[in-house]
Amino acid sequence: MKKVLAFLCFGFASLVATLGQVTVDVVFDQTQFVPSETLIAKVRITNFSGRTLHLGHGEGWLSFDVEGERSRGVPRLNPAPVEGPFELGSSEVAIKKVNLAPYFDLSTPGRYKVTATVQIPELQQVRRSEPVAFDIVSGTVLWELNFGLPASAVSKAGGPPEIRKYALLQVNHLPSDLQLYFRLSNAAGSVTYQVYPVGRLLSFSRPEPQVDQQSRLHLLYQDGAKTFKYLVFDPEGKMVVRETYYYTQTRPTLRADSEGNIKVLGGARYLNSPALPNPPAPASPANDKVHQP
């Protein structure tokens, strides 16, 4: 009996050692997203096989499975593009970043789980990560407005303007972490063209949106005790202005001049604040390799 137990223990230890040669994990920087928001999954591949692995060849080397509530599979719209050969030496870690949002139907709010699978031909092995949960949340609509695209943006000259919708959403990531989101969609809200987090929102802040004659959205909101963010979005959803103002003797506010131009009146602008934002996270994957300490 002791010999049998010893043999089983040895076999289990060998199995654990074999499984520990290459590990796969999925990590998110946040656990809540709104529908159509960029959803970056970081796939961390750790190599302790004792040899250099050549990964990234072909479409099927890295794949994802997403489950909704009650373990229902989520339809895959298209395979996520993950090609790009790279070498992973022993005792090294590679991180593959993939935006899952365009490739799975994540339009319904709820809890989801994602699992990553890595094919390792050199070891004739397949490694799967543990399922990692994230939530799709609808958020609270603070303001929305339908608007017509400017004449220059209408595809058919003389035809009726295309109607789109601006919306501002409040998303409660944590009890004390309110985030303000911008969303651009069609008039019905069934097609989303752009959505991303604008920044931190104070519980007492009341965002001030206005649309100008070029159908651009001007947004002023308070994000600190005495600081305000001023943003301008064009009808394609691109942020073209980002400035920071602070409360002086007067509170910053939006006003239209006699020609219909919308400007910030009151307060004072931080001259060293960046005028344009960093672009949203790219949909294409990227690799970052770091040495294991």
Contacts in CASP RR format, 6 or more apart in sequence:
PFRMAT RR
TARGET T0000
AUTHOR 0000-0000-0000
METHOD contacts of the structure
MODEL  1
MKKVLAFLCFGFASLVATLGQVTVDVVFDQTQFVPSETLIAKVRITNFSG
RTLHLGHGEGWLSFDVEGERSRGVPRLNPAPVEGPFELGSSEVAIKKVNL
APYFDLSTPGRYKVTATVQIPELQQVRRSEPVAFDIVSGTVLWELNFGLP
ASAVSKAGGPPEIRKYALLQVNHLPSDLQLYFRLSNAAGSVTYQVYPVGR
LLSFSRPEPQVDQQSRLHLLYQDGAKTFKYLVFDPEGKMVVRETYYYTQT
RPTLRADSEGNIKVLGGARYLNSPALPNPPAPASPANDKVHQP
20 48 0 8 1.000
21 47 0 8 1.000
21 48 0 8 1.000
21 49 0 8 1.000
21 50 0 8 1.000
21 123 0 8 1.000
21 125 0 8 1.000
22 45 0 8 1.000
22 46 0 8 1.000
22 47 0 8 1.000
22 48 0 8 1.000
22 49 0 8 1.000
22 53 0 8 1.000
22 118 0 8 1.000
22 120 0 8 1.000
22 123 0 8 1.000
22 125 0 8 1.000
22 127 0 8 1.000
23 45 0 8 1.000
23 46 0 8 1.000
23 48 0 8 1.000
23 127 0 8 1.000
24 43 0 8 1.000
24 44 0 8 1.000
24 45 0 8 1.000
24 46 0 8 1.000
24 116 0 8 1.000
24 117 0 8 1.000
24 118 0 8 1.000
24 127 0 8 1.000
24 128 0 8 1.000
24 129 0 8 1.000
25 43 0 8 1.000
25 44 0 8 1.000
25 46 0 8 1.000
25 129 0 8 1.000
25 130 0 8 1.000
25 132 0 8 1.000
26 41 0 8 1.000
26 42 0 8 1.000
26 43 0 8 1.000
26 44 0 8 1.000
26 114 0 8 1.000
26 115 0 8 1.000
26 116 0 8 1.000
26 129 0 8 1.000
26 130 0 8 1.000
26 132 0 8 1.000
27 41 0 8 1.000
27 42 0 8 1.000
27 44 0 8 1.000
27 132 0 8 1.000
28 39 0 8 1.000
28 40 0 8 1.000
28 41 0 8 1.000
28 42 0 8 1.000
28 132 0 8 1.000
28 134 0 8 1.000
29 40 0 8 1.000
29 42 0 8 1.000
30 173 0 8 1.000
31 133 0 8 1.000
31 134 0 8 1.000
31 135 0 8 1.000
32 134 0 8 1.000
32 135 0 8 1.000
32 136 0 8 1.000
32 137 0 8 1.000
32 171 0 8 1.000
32 173 0 8 1.000
33 39 0 8 1.000
33 101 0 8 1.000
33 106 0 8 1.000
33 134 0 8 1.000
33 135 0 8 1.000
33 136 0 8 1.000
33 137 0 8 1.000
34 136 0 8 1.000
34 137 0 8 1.000
34 138 0 8 1.000
34 139 0 8 1.000
34 169 0 8 1.000
34 171 0 8 1.000
34 181 0 8 1.000
34 183 0 8 1.000
34 195 0 8 1.000
35 106 0 8 1.000
35 107 0 8 1.000
35 108 0 8 1.000
35 109 0 8 1.000
35 136 0 8 1.000
35 138 0 8 1.000
35 192 0 8 1.000
35 195 0 8 1.000
36 101 0 8 1.000
36 107 0 8 1.000
36 183 0 8 1.000
36 192 0 8 1.000
36 195 0 8 1.000
37 101 0 8 1.000
37 181 0 8 1.000
37 195 0 8 1.000
37 196 0 8 1.000
37 197 0 8 1.000
38 99 0 8 1.000
38 101 0 8 1.000
38 196 0 8 1.000
38 280 0 8 1.000
38 281 0 8 1.000
38 283 0 8 1.000
39 99 0 8 1.000
39 100 0 8 1.000
39 101 0 8 1.000
39 106 0 8 1.000
39 134 0 8 1.000
40 97 0 8 1.000
40 98 0 8 1.000
40 99 0 8 1.000
40 100 0 8 1.000
40 281 0 8 1.000
41 64 0 8 1.000
41 97 0 8 1.000
41 98 0 8 1.000
41 99 0 8 1.000
41 100 0 8 1.000
41 114 0 8 1.000
41 116 0 8 1.000
42 95 0 8 1.000
42 96 0 8 1.000
42 97 0 8 1.000
43 62 0 8 1.000
43 95 0 8 1.000
43 96 0 8 1.000
43 97 0 8 1.000
43 98 0 8 1.000
43 116 0 8 1.000
43 118 0 8 1.000
43 129 0 8 1.000
44 93 0 8 1.000
44 94 0 8 1.000
44 95 0 8 1.000
45 55 0 8 1.000
45 88 0 8 1.000
45 93 0 8 1.000
45 94 0 8 1.000
45 95 0 8 1.000
45 96 0 8 1.000
45 118 0 8 1.000
45 127 0 8 1.000
46 92 0 8 1.000
46 93 0 8 1.000
46 292 0 8 1.000
47 53 0 8 1.000
47 88 0 8 1.000
47 89 0 8 1.000
47 90 0 8 1.000
47 91 0 8 1.000
47 92 0 8 1.000
47 93 0 8 1.000
47 94 0 8 1.000
48 90 0 8 1.000
48 91 0 8 1.000
49 90 0 8 1.000
49 123 0 8 1.000
50 90 0 8 1.000
50 91 0 8 1.000
51 89 0 8 1.000
51 90 0 8 1.000
51 122 0 8 1.000
52 87 0 8 1.000
52 88 0 8 1.000
52 89 0 8 1.000
52 90 0 8 1.000
53 87 0 8 1.000
53 88 0 8 1.000
53 89 0 8 1.000
53 120 0 8 1.000
53 122 0 8 1.000
53 123 0 8 1.000
54 85 0 8 1.000
54 86 0 8 1.000
54 87 0 8 1.000
54 88 0 8 1.000
54 122 0 8 1.000
55 61 0 8 1.000
55 62 0 8 1.000
55 85 0 8 1.000
55 86 0 8 1.000
55 87 0 8 1.000
55 88 0 8 1.000
55 94 0 8 1.000
55 118 0 8 1.000
55 120 0 8 1.000
56 62 0 8 1.000
56 82 0 8 1.000
56 83 0 8 1.000
56 84 0 8 1.000
56 85 0 8 1.000
56 86 0 8 1.000
57 83 0 8 1.000
57 84 0 8 1.000
57 85 0 8 1.000
58 83 0 8 1.000
59 79 0 8 1.000
59 81 0 8 1.000
59 82 0 8 1.000
59 83 0 8 1.000
60 79 0 8 1.000
60 82 0 8 1.000
60 119 0 8 1.000
61 82 0 8 1.000
61 83 0 8 1.000
61 118 0 8 1.000
61 119 0 8 1.000
62 80 0 8 1.000
62 82 0 8 1.000
62 96 0 8 1.000
62 98 0 8 1.000
62 116 0 8 1.000
62 117 0 8 1.000
62 118 0 8 1.000
62 119 0 8 1.000
63 79 0 8 1.000
63 80 0 8 1.000
63 82 0 8 1.000
63 116 0 8 1.000
63 117 0 8 1.000
64 80 0 8 1.000
64 98 0 8 1.000
64 100 0 8 1.000
64 103 0 8 1.000
64 104 0 8 1.000
64 114 0 8 1.000
64 115 0 8 1.000
64 116 0 8 1.000
64 117 0 8 1.000
65 73 0 8 1.000
65 114 0 8 1.000
65 115 0 8 1.000
65 117 0 8 1.000
66 73 0 8 1.000
66 74 0 8 1.000
66 76 0 8 1.000
66 100 0 8 1.000
66 104 0 8 1.000
66 106 0 8 1.000
66 112 0 8 1.000
66 113 0 8 1.000
66 114 0 8 1.000
66 115 0 8 1.000
67 73 0 8 1.000
67 74 0 8 1.000
67 112 0 8 1.000
67 113 0 8 1.000
67 114 0 8 1.000
67 115 0 8 1.000
67 131 0 8 1.000
68 74 0 8 1.000
68 110 0 8 1.000
68 111 0 8 1.000
68 112 0 8 1.000
68 113 0 8 1.000
69 110 0 8 1.000
69 111 0 8 1.000
69 112 0 8 1.000
74 104 0 8 1.000
74 105 0 8 1.000
74 106 0 8 1.000
74 112 0 8 1.000
75 104 0 8 1.000
75 105 0 8 1.000
76 103 0 8 1.000
76 104 0 8 1.000
77 102 0 8 1.000
77 103 0 8 1.000
77 104 0 8 1.000
77 105 0 8 1.000
78 102 0 8 1.000
78 103 0 8 1.000
79 103 0 8 1.000
80 98 0 8 1.000
80 99 0 8 1.000
80 100 0 8 1.000
80 103 0 8 1.000
80 285 0 8 1.000
81 284 0 8 1.000
81 285 0 8 1.000
82 96 0 8 1.000
82 98 0 8 1.000
82 285 0 8 1.000
84 287 0 8 1.000
86 94 0 8 1.000
86 287 0 8 1.000
86 289 0 8 1.000
88 94 0 8 1.000
88 289 0 8 1.000
91 291 0 8 1.000
91 292 0 8 1.000
92 289 0 8 1.000
92 290 0 8 1.000
92 291 0 8 1.000
92 292 0 8 1.000
93 289 0 8 1.000
93 290 0 8 1.000
93 291 0 8 1.000
93 292 0 8 1.000
94 287 0 8 1.000
94 288 0 8 1.000
94 289 0 8 1.000
95 287 0 8 1.000
95 288 0 8 1.000
95 289 0 8 1.000
95 290 0 8 1.000
96 285 0 8 1.000
96 286 0 8 1.000
96 287 0 8 1.000
97 285 0 8 1.000
97 286 0 8 1.000
97 287 0 8 1.000
97 288 0 8 1.000
98 285 0 8 1.000
99 281 0 8 1.000
99 282 0 8 1.000
99 283 0 8 1.000
99 284 0 8 1.000
99 285 0 8 1.000
100 106 0 8 1.000
100 114 0 8 1.000
101 283 0 8 1.000
102 283 0 8 1.000
106 112 0 8 1.000
106 136 0 8 1.000
107 136 0 8 1.000
108 136 0 8 1.000
109 135 0 8 1.000
109 136 0 8 1.000
109 137 0 8 1.000
109 138 0 8 1.000
110 135 0 8 1.000
110 136 0 8 1.000
110 137 0 8 1.000
111 133 0 8 1.000
111 134 0 8 1.000
111 135 0 8 1.000
112 133 0 8 1.000
112 134 0 8 1.000
112 135 0 8 1.000
112 136 0 8 1.000
113 131 0 8 1.000
113 132 0 8 1.000
113 133 0 8 1.000
113 134 0 8 1.000
114 131 0 8 1.000
114 132 0 8 1.000
114 134 0 8 1.000
115 128 0 8 1.000
115 129 0 8 1.000
115 130 0 8 1.000
115 131 0 8 1.000
115 132 0 8 1.000
116 128 0 8 1.000
116 129 0 8 1.000
117 126 0 8 1.000
117 127 0 8 1.000
117 128 0 8 1.000
117 129 0 8 1.000
118 126 0 8 1.000
118 127 0 8 1.000
118 128 0 8 1.000
119 126 0 8 1.000
120 126 0 8 1.000
120 127 0 8 1.000
137 171 0 8 1.000
139 169 0 8 1.000
139 170 0 8 1.000
139 171 0 8 1.000
139 172 0 8 1.000
139 181 0 8 1.000
140 169 0 8 1.000
140 170 0 8 1.000
140 171 0 8 1.000
141 167 0 8 1.000
141 168 0 8 1.000
141 169 0 8 1.000
142 168 0 8 1.000
142 169 0 8 1.000
142 170 0 8 1.000
142 180 0 8 1.000
142 207 0 8 1.000
143 167 0 8 1.000
143 168 0 8 1.000
143 207 0 8 1.000
143 209 0 8 1.000
144 165 0 8 1.000
144 166 0 8 1.000
144 167 0 8 1.000
144 168 0 8 1.000
145 165 0 8 1.000
145 166 0 8 1.000
145 167 0 8 1.000
145 209 0 8 1.000
145 211 0 8 1.000
146 163 0 8 1.000
146 164 0 8 1.000
146 165 0 8 1.000
146 187 0 8 1.000
147 163 0 8 1.000
147 164 0 8 1.000
147 165 0 8 1.000
147 166 0 8 1.000
147 211 0 8 1.000
147 215 0 8 1.000
147 235 0 8 1.000
148 161 0 8 1.000
148 162 0 8 1.000
148 163 0 8 1.000
148 164 0 8 1.000
148 215 0 8 1.000
148 235 0 8 1.000
149 161 0 8 1.000
149 162 0 8 1.000
149 163 0 8 1.000
149 164 0 8 1.000
149 215 0 8 1.000
149 235 0 8 1.000
150 161 0 8 1.000
150 214 0 8 1.000
150 215 0 8 1.000
150 235 0 8 1.000
151 158 0 8 1.000
151 161 0 8 1.000
153 162 0 8 1.000
153 235 0 8 1.000
154 161 0 8 1.000
154 162 0 8 1.000
155 162 0 8 1.000
163 186 0 8 1.000
163 187 0 8 1.000
164 184 0 8 1.000
164 185 0 8 1.000
164 186 0 8 1.000
164 187 0 8 1.000
164 193 0 8 1.000
164 235 0 8 1.000
165 184 0 8 1.000
165 185 0 8 1.000
165 186 0 8 1.000
165 187 0 8 1.000
165 189 0 8 1.000
166 182 0 8 1.000
166 183 0 8 1.000
166 184 0 8 1.000
166 209 0 8 1.000
166 211 0 8 1.000
166 217 0 8 1.000
166 233 0 8 1.000
167 182 0 8 1.000
167 183 0 8 1.000
167 184 0 8 1.000
167 185 0 8 1.000
168 180 0 8 1.000
168 181 0 8 1.000
168 182 0 8 1.000
168 183 0 8 1.000
168 207 0 8 1.000
168 209 0 8 1.000
168 219 0 8 1.000
169 180 0 8 1.000
169 181 0 8 1.000
169 182 0 8 1.000
169 183 0 8 1.000
170 178 0 8 1.000
170 179 0 8 1.000
170 180 0 8 1.000
170 181 0 8 1.000
170 201 0 8 1.000
171 178 0 8 1.000
171 179 0 8 1.000
171 180 0 8 1.000
171 181 0 8 1.000
171 197 0 8 1.000
172 178 0 8 1.000
172 179 0 8 1.000
173 179 0 8 1.000
177 200 0 8 1.000
178 200 0 8 1.000
178 201 0 8 1.000
178 202 0 8 1.000
178 203 0 8 1.000
179 197 0 8 1.000
179 198 0 8 1.000
179 199 0 8 1.000
179 200 0 8 1.000
179 201 0 8 1.000
180 197 0 8 1.000
180 198 0 8 1.000
180 199 0 8 1.000
180 200 0 8 1.000
180 201 0 8 1.000
180 207 0 8 1.000
180 221 0 8 1.000
181 195 0 8 1.000
181 196 0 8 1.000
181 197 0 8 1.000
181 198 0 8 1.000
182 194 0 8 1.000
182 195 0 8 1.000
182 196 0 8 1.000
182 198 0 8 1.000
182 217 0 8 1.000
182 219 0 8 1.000
182 231 0 8 1.000
182 233 0 8 1.000
182 237 0 8 1.000
182 239 0 8 1.000
183 192 0 8 1.000
183 194 0 8 1.000
183 195 0 8 1.000
184 192 0 8 1.000
184 193 0 8 1.000
184 194 0 8 1.000
184 195 0 8 1.000
184 233 0 8 1.000
184 235 0 8 1.000
184 236 0 8 1.000
184 237 0 8 1.000
185 191 0 8 1.000
185 192 0 8 1.000
185 193 0 8 1.000
186 193 0 8 1.000
193 236 0 8 1.000
193 237 0 8 1.000
194 236 0 8 1.000
194 237 0 8 1.000
194 238 0 8 1.000
196 280 0 8 1.000
198 219 0 8 1.000
198 221 0 8 1.000
198 229 0 8 1.000
198 231 0 8 1.000
199 223 0 8 1.000
199 229 0 8 1.000
200 223 0 8 1.000
200 224 0 8 1.000
201 207 0 8 1.000
201 221 0 8 1.000
201 223 0 8 1.000
202 222 0 8 1.000
202 223 0 8 1.000
202 224 0 8 1.000
204 222 0 8 1.000
205 221 0 8 1.000
205 222 0 8 1.000
205 223 0 8 1.000
206 221 0 8 1.000
206 222 0 8 1.000
207 219 0 8 1.000
207 220 0 8 1.000
207 221 0 8 1.000
208 219 0 8 1.000
208 220 0 8 1.000
208 221 0 8 1.000
208 253 0 8 1.000
208 254 0 8 1.000
209 217 0 8 1.000
209 218 0 8 1.000
209 219 0 8 1.000
210 217 0 8 1.000
210 218 0 8 1.000
210 254 0 8 1.000
210 256 0 8 1.000
210 262 0 8 1.000
211 217 0 8 1.000
211 218 0 8 1.000
212 218 0 8 1.000
212 256 0 8 1.000
212 260 0 8 1.000
212 261 0 8 1.000
212 262 0 8 1.000
213 260 0 8 1.000
214 234 0 8 1.000
214 235 0 8 1.000
215 235 0 8 1.000
216 232 0 8 1.000
216 233 0 8 1.000
216 234 0 8 1.000
216 235 0 8 1.000
216 240 0 8 1.000
217 232 0 8 1.000
217 233 0 8 1.000
218 230 0 8 1.000
218 231 0 8 1.000
218 232 0 8 1.000
218 254 0 8 1.000
218 262 0 8 1.000
219 229 0 8 1.000
219 230 0 8 1.000
219 231 0 8 1.000
219 232 0 8 1.000
219 233 0 8 1.000
220 228 0 8 1.000
220 229 0 8 1.000
220 230 0 8 1.000
220 231 0 8 1.000
220 245 0 8 1.000
220 252 0 8 1.000
220 253 0 8 1.000
220 254 0 8 1.000
220 264 0 8 1.000
221 228 0 8 1.000
221 229 0 8 1.000
222 228 0 8 1.000
223 229 0 8 1.000
226 246 0 8 1.000
226 247 0 8 1.000
227 244 0 8 1.000
227 245 0 8 1.000
227 246 0 8 1.000
227 247 0 8 1.000
228 244 0 8 1.000
228 245 0 8 1.000
228 246 0 8 1.000
228 247 0 8 1.000
228 252 0 8 1.000
229 242 0 8 1.000
229 243 0 8 1.000
229 244 0 8 1.000
229 245 0 8 1.000
230 241 0 8 1.000
230 242 0 8 1.000
230 243 0 8 1.000
230 244 0 8 1.000
230 245 0 8 1.000
230 252 0 8 1.000
230 264 0 8 1.000
231 239 0 8 1.000
231 241 0 8 1.000
231 242 0 8 1.000
231 243 0 8 1.000
231 277 0 8 1.000
232 239 0 8 1.000
232 240 0 8 1.000
232 241 0 8 1.000
232 242 0 8 1.000
233 239 0 8 1.000
233 240 0 8 1.000
234 240 0 8 1.000
239 276 0 8 1.000
239 277 0 8 1.000
240 276 0 8 1.000
241 275 0 8 1.000
241 276 0 8 1.000
242 273 0 8 1.000
242 274 0 8 1.000
242 275 0 8 1.000
242 276 0 8 1.000
242 277 0 8 1.000
243 264 0 8 1.000
243 269 0 8 1.000
243 270 0 8 1.000
243 273 0 8 1.000
243 275 0 8 1.000
244 269 0 8 1.000
244 270 0 8 1.000
244 273 0 8 1.000
245 252 0 8 1.000
245 264 0 8 1.000
245 266 0 8 1.000
245 267 0 8 1.000
245 268 0 8 1.000
245 269 0 8 1.000
245 270 0 8 1.000
246 252 0 8 1.000
246 267 0 8 1.000
246 268 0 8 1.000
246 270 0 8 1.000
247 267 0 8 1.000
248 266 0 8 1.000
248 267 0 8 1.000
248 268 0 8 1.000
249 267 0 8 1.000
250 265 0 8 1.000
250 266 0 8 1.000
250 267 0 8 1.000
251 266 0 8 1.000
251 267 0 8 1.000
252 264 0 8 1.000
252 265 0 8 1.000
252 266 0 8 1.000
252 267 0 8 1.000
253 264 0 8 1.000
253 265 0 8 1.000
253 266 0 8 1.000
254 262 0 8 1.000
254 263 0 8 1.000
254 264 0 8 1.000
254 265 0 8 1.000
255 262 0 8 1.000
255 263 0 8 1.000
255 264 0 8 1.000
255 265 0 8 1.000
256 262 0 8 1.000
256 263 0 8 1.000
257 263 0 8 1.000
END
